[in-house]
């Protein structure tokens, strides 16, 4: 007998996501992913100065912080043919790799780990045995019996008061497999990560003035470097950055990566679950010789189809026939109808709600069921994210990626095919953090070499004034956000934004079906997933959280006085 179950809202993510699934004989046979927040940021940007777009788009999300700002300035620079000084590019890379490391650690411990870690079971652990386990994994100086005893006492206090931040979990669920000592180890490092994560973001504050939402600048970065000037980034600030990088390096290599491998070793069966789509898209990231030279990026740009690692297909975001957004099952309306997709430069953001009146019991029977549009590359569904970056770069022959993937799979005793799964997606995020950590050190070392020879120009003002711009211009800013492929498309007319469209990672992964009924990543990945208890569908959370969903790009519209300027009505 088929049972339809609903998870709404999916928690431990950014924004509002609803998952509905049909379960038959203990496995999911069909699934629907619904974004339940209204997207409207594109409307806010129309008519504004393109140089201000980064400050608005950056507020899309409080987790991504700098990511949308980077996409925005790249889009404007692309439209206006602005070249960024190499020192500024290095600082952007430092901020971007910092974001990767911070985001992946926070995701693993605070957004995803509790799908695999049983908090209550940690109360049964022997702190001495936990310390022995921890010491066998790394040299982290907190891995002592006294420390794990202290953490266990904190958990007891949580339990006595209703578990506090750990309330409402599926504790005791048969899908949890970690022994008590591994559970206690993970909880301890969950708390350590809370303390650590507030330190690494100081790098953003140094180069960008603050975090979250550090400052950016079309044409460069809004900071100057002068080792002897108190009001510039001087040696004291640069030494602090070096200290923060060293601390992050220790945490990634002595805590995060050992924990990831330890947890994964108990869940190898998940290497056969949650694979979903077989197509992977990456825009590439971390320029080493300028944004206009993607062949020299650290991560490769391209598409892998049908898991064929012998071929990487090129991606051209300017080609109107490659990337399009469809709305066959989205609560939007295109002027020309809903059948044909639109390239983002021609994109529209007009709401037409035709769903059930909230709070709805089910979306079953409704043709349109999400506020997310449905992006496609050459009419094919794509997965984006750390796994896609690994697969595309692996297939493109990037040796540092290939060596790291092979080494990690060897430690897990898993074949390459294990990557195409929930476990592989989770492991890929750790590999992403490892590479970002290594590159962060590399970029900072190169920056310091430039400081020594006073090559510290951080801004190109040649085309800063609108009088130097063409009457009409269009550009695209591509970024590999921690969650995956992100792009901003901009059209400029008479110095103002004429159209602006964002296609974000969760739009690729979490969107509804297209007109051909092709599922996107979330929906496809859930097919075949086992569900032991439909009242506690932790298995759904494991796979969905492995993508690190972010629905916050769907924002409500307000004017500067805080009044509603658009309201969706339900009839």
N, C-alpha and C positions, 0 to 999 in steps of 0.2 A: 504494500500500500504506500502511495506517495504522500509525503508530508511537506508542506511549505513552511519554512521557518524564516523569521525575520530578525536581523540584528540591526537595531536603529536606536540611538546612533552607535556607530563603531567608534569606540573611545581609544584613547592613547594615539590620536592623530591630530592634525591641524584641520579644523573645519568640520562639516557635517556630511557624513556618508551613511547611506542605507544599503544593506545587502539583503537580498531575498534569495532563497535557495530551495530547490525541490530535492528532498532526500528520499531515495528508494533503496531498500535493503541495505541500509547503513552507509550509502554513498550518495554524493551529490550528483544529480543527473542534469540539472539546469540551474542557472544563476542569473541574477540581475543586479547591476550596480547603479545606484541612483545618487547623484549629487543633489542635495536638497537646499542649497543656498543659491541665491540669485547672482549671476555674473553681470557686472555692469561697469567695471573699471574703465573699459574702452570709452564709454560715454563721458566719463569725467574728464578724459584727456583731450577730447576734441576742442579745438580752438585755442589751446594753450601753447606756450613757448616750448619748442622741442627740448631746449636745454634744461627745462624743469621737469621733464617726464620722469627722470630717474627717481626724484624725491617722492613722487606720487606712487609709481609702480612698486617702489621698495616697500611701501606699506601694505602690499598685498598680504604679506605673511610675517609673523613674528618669529618664525623658526628659520626661514630661508635668509632673513635679514638682508644681506648684501647682494644676493643672487639676482634679483630683478633689476636692481640698480645697474649692475654690470651689463645685463642684457640690453637695458635701455640706452646707456651711453654708447654701447657698440652699435646699436641700430642707428642712432643719430650720426655717429661718426662714419658709418657706412654710407648713409644717405648723402652726407656733405663732403665725403672724401677727405676726412681728417685722419692724419697719421699720429699715433700716440708715441711719445718718446720712450725709448727702451727702459729707462729707469722707472717710468710710470707703469709700464707693462709688468715689470718685475714686482712692483708694489701691489698691483692688482693680482698677480699670481700668488703672492704671499697671502693676501687677504682671502683669495679663493681657496687655496690649500688649507688655510686655517679653518675656513668654514667647513670644508670636507671633514677634517679631523674632528672638529667639534660636533658636527651634525651626526656623523656615524657613531661616535661613542655614545652620545645622548640617545640616539635611536636604539642602539643595541640594549643598553641598560634600562632606559626609562620608558621606551615605547614598545619594545619587542621582547625583552628577556622574560617578562612575566607570562608569556605564552608557553615558555619552556621550563620555568623555574617555579617550584611550589613553595611559597613563602612559609606556610604553616608547617610544612614538613621539615623546614630548617630547625625547628624547635627540638627535633629528635637527634640532631647532629652532636657528635663528640667534638668539641673545639680543638682538642689535641690532634685528632685524626684529620680534621679540616685543615689545620696548619700544615700537617705532613703532606696532604694533597696539594695545597697551595705552593709549598716549597718545592715540590716535584715539578711544578709547572713554570715557576719564575722566581726571580730574586727580589720581588717587591718587599720592601722592608716592613710592611704592615702584616705580613703573613706569619703571625705568631699566635700561639694558643690564647694568650691574654687578650689580644685584639678580637679574635673570633668569639671569645666568651663575652666580651663587652657588647659586640653586635648582637649576639643571641639574647642577651638581657634586654636590649632595645626592642627586639622582636617580641619578647614576652610582654613588654610594656604596651606595645602596639596591640597585641592580641587581647590584653586585659581591657583595652578601651575600644574594642571593636575593629581593630587592625588599622585604623587611621587611613593613611594614604594607600594601604594595601587592601582596603575593604572591597567587597563585591567581586572578588576573584573567584575562579573555579577551583579553589584549593581542594586537593584530594581527588581530582579528576583522574580516571585511569590512564589518560593519555600522558600524564607526567611521568618521566622515567628516571630523573636524576636521583641519586642516593642522597640522604640527608646532608652529608658533608658537602657535596657539590652545591646543593641548594643554599646552605649557609655561606659558602664561599661567594656565590653569585650575589646574594643579598648584601653582603659586606661591601663588595665592589660596586654595587648599585649606589650605596651611600657614599662611597669614595668618589664615584663619578659625579655626584651632585656637587661636591666640594670642588673637584678639579675643573669642571666645565666653566665655572665662573672666572677662572684665571686665564684660560687660553683666549677668551674673547677680548682681553685687554689689548691684544695685538690689533684688533679692529679699532679699538678706541685710540690707539697711538697713531695709526695711519689715517683713520677716518673720523676721528674726533669723538666717537661714541659707539656704543653697541647696546641694544640692536639698532639697526638702520644707520650704519656709518655713512658719512658723506662721500659722494662721488662727484665727478666733474667731466663734462664732455671735453675731450681733448687731453685728458690726463688724470691726475689725482690731486685732490685739494690739500696738499701738504708740501712743505719745503724741507729740504735736508741741509742742515748747516751744523757741523759738529761742535761749533763754538757759540752758537746762538741759543739763548735760553728759550725764545719763543718759537723755535723751529724744532724739527726732529734732530736732536743732538746725540752725542755719544751716550749720555745717560739713558735716553729713550731707546737707542739701538741696543745697548747692553741689556736692557730690560726685555726687549723682544727676544734676544738670544737666550735669556734665562727661561722665558715662557716656552720657547721652542724646545729647549732641553727637557723641561718638565713634561711637555706633551709627548715627546719622544719616549720618555720613560714609561708614561702611562699606557701609551699604545702598545709598546713592545713587552712590558712587564705585567700588564693587567688585561687590557682589552683582547689582544690576539690570543694569549694563552687561554683566557676564559672562553672565547669563541670556539677554539678547537676542542676544548674540554667538553663543552655543552654539545657541540655537533657530534662528538664521538658516541653519545648516547642516543642519537636520533638519526642514525644512518638510513632508517627506513624512509625518512622524508626526502631522501635523494631520488625517490621514485614518485613523489607526490607534488602537485602544484606547478608542473612545467608550463602548462597553458600554451601560449602562442609559440611558434617556431621562427618568428621573424624579429630581428633586433636592430634598433636604430641608435646611433650615437652621432652627435654633432661634432665631437672632438673638443679637446680643451687643453689649456695651458700652452699658449703661444710661446715659442722660444725665439722666433725671428719675425714677429709681428702677426697681428690678427689676420692679415690678408694672405698668410702662408700656412694653410692648415696641414700641409704635408709635413711640417716641422712641429706640429703639436705633440705634446706628451701622450695624449689619448687620441686615437685615430677617429676620423670622420668617415661615416659610411653606413651601409646596411648589409646585414647578413640574412639571407633568405633560407628558410627550410633547414636551418642549422647546418648549412653547408659551409664549413670553414675554409674551403678552397677558394672562395670568391668574396670580395668586398665590393658591393655596388656603390658607385658615387652618389652623393646627395647634393642637389642644387636647390637651395631654398628660394631662389628667384624664379625658378621654372614654374609657371602657373599650372602645369599638369602633374607636378609631383606631389606637393603637400596641399591637401584640401580639407576643409571641415564640413561635415555633413550634419543634418539635423532631423533625419527621418524619425528618430526616437527621442528628440530633445525638445524642451519647452521653449523653442524659438521659432521665428518665422522669417524666411527670406522673401524679399520682394518678388523674386522670380519663381517662388515655390520651393518645395522642400526636397526635390529629387536630386538636383545637381549640387555638388559641393562647391565651395568658394575658396579660392586661394586667399590667404590672410590679407593681402593688400586690397582685396575687394570685399573683405569680411564685413559682416553685419552683426549687430548685437541687439536684436529686437525681440522682446519677450512675448510669447503667446502661450499662456498656461492653459492646458486642456486636461489636467489630471484630476485625481480625486481631491476632495476638500480635506485638508489636514484637520486633526491628526488622522491619517489614513491607516487602515488595517492592512491593506495590501495594494500593490501596484499591478496586480494581475489583471489582465484584460484591457489595459491602457496601452495604446500605441506609443504615446510619448510618456517618458517616465523619469527624465533627468534634466537638470539645469546645465549639464555638461554637454558641449558639442562633441562630435565624433571625428577626430583627425584620422586621416589615412595618408600613407605614402604610396603613390601610384595605385590607389584604391585597395591597399593591403594594410591590415592591422599590424601594429608594431608594439613590441615591448620596449620600454626605455628604462634606464636606471643603471646602477653599478654593474649588474650582470651583463647588460647590453654593452657597456663600455669595455668590460673584460673580453667579451666574445668578439666584438669588432676589432679591438686592438690586437687580440690574440691572432685573429685571422689575417690582420694586416701585417703581421710579422714583427710587432714591437717586442723585442727580446726581453725587456725587463718584465713586461706583462706575462709573456709566455713562461719564463723561468719561475715567476712567483706562483702562477696557477699550477704548474706541474709540481712544484715543491709542496704546495698546500694539499693538493689531491693525493700526493704520495704519503703525507703524514696522516691523512684520513683513510688511506687505503681505498680510494674511490677512483673510478674511471672518469674521463673527461665528460662523459654523458651525464654524470651526477650534477654538473653545473645547471642543467636544464630542469630545475626543480625549486621547491621552496627552500630546501637546505642550501642548494647552490646559490640562490639569490641572496640568502643571508650571509653565506660565506664570502660572496663577491663583495659585499659591503665592507667586510673586514679587510679584504685585499685592497679595496679602493682606499681605505684609511691608511694602510701600510704604504702604498705608493705615494699618496698625498703627503704623508709625513716625511718620506725620503725627499720628495721634491720640494717641500717647504724648506728643508735645510739647504737644499741646493740653491733655491732662488735667493734665500737670505745671504748665503755665502757670496753669490754673484753680486748682490746689491752692495755688500760690504766692500768688494773689490772696486766697484764703481765709486763708492764713497772715498776710497783711498786716493783715487786719481781725479776726484771732484767732477765726475760725470753724473751730475745729480739733477739735470733738468727734468721736471715732472709735468710740464704743461706746454701744449702747442696752441698758440693763440692766433694762428694764421687765418683761420676761417671762423673765428668766434663771433664776429658781428654779422647780423642777418643781411646787411647790405652786400655782403660778399657771397651770399647763397644764390643758387638758381631759383627761379620763380616756383618750379615744381621739382621735388626730389623724393626719392623713396629708398628706404634702407631696411636691412634686417640684421638684428643682433642675435647671434647664436651663442648659447652657453650650455655647458653640461653642468646643471645643478646637481647637488648630491643625489637628488631623486631622479635625475635623468634629463633628457633633451628638453630644453627650454628655448623659446624664440620669441622675440618681439619684432613685429613688422610695423613700420611707420611710413606714412605718406605726408609730406610737407607741402603746403601751398601758401605762397605769400608770407613765409616766415612763421606760419602757425601749423599746428597739427591738424591735418585734414581727416586722417583715419589712423587708428592705432589698434592693433590686435595682438593679444597674447595667446600663444598655444603652449601650455605648461605641461610638465611631466604627467601629472595626474589626469589631465585631459586625454593624453594618449592612453594611459593605463586604465583609468576608471570610467571611461565614457561608455554610453549605451551602444547597442548594436547599430550597424549602419543599415542602409536600405537593402543590402544583400543579405541581411541577417547575420553578418559576420560579427562574432563577439570580440570585444576588446580584452585587454590582458586580465583584469580582475575577474571578469565573468568566465573567460576561458580557463584560467588557472584553477578555478574551483571545481571544474568538472572532474569527477572521479575521486574527489577528496573524501576520506572516510569521516563519518561523524558518529562517535560512540554514544553520545547523549544529546538529543536534539534540544534539551533544556539548557545545556551548557556547551554550545558549539565552539569550543576552544580551537578546534581544527580550522574553522573558517578564519578566525583571528590570526592564526599562525601564517596562513598563506597571504591574506590581505595585508597584514603588517609587514610582511617581507618586502613589499613594495614601498613602505613608508609613505602612505597616502597623505596628500595635502590638498584639502578642498578650499582653503582659505582664499584662493584666487577668486572665488565667487563672493563678491561683496555687494552690500546694499548701497544705495545711492542717497547721499545727503548733500545739502548745500553748506556754505560756510557758516550758516547760523544753526546748523544741526537739524533743519527741517527735511522731511521726506520730499524728494522731487520725483520719485516714481514709486508706485505701489502696485503689487501684484494682487489682483482680486480673484477669489475662487467662486465660481458660479456652478 
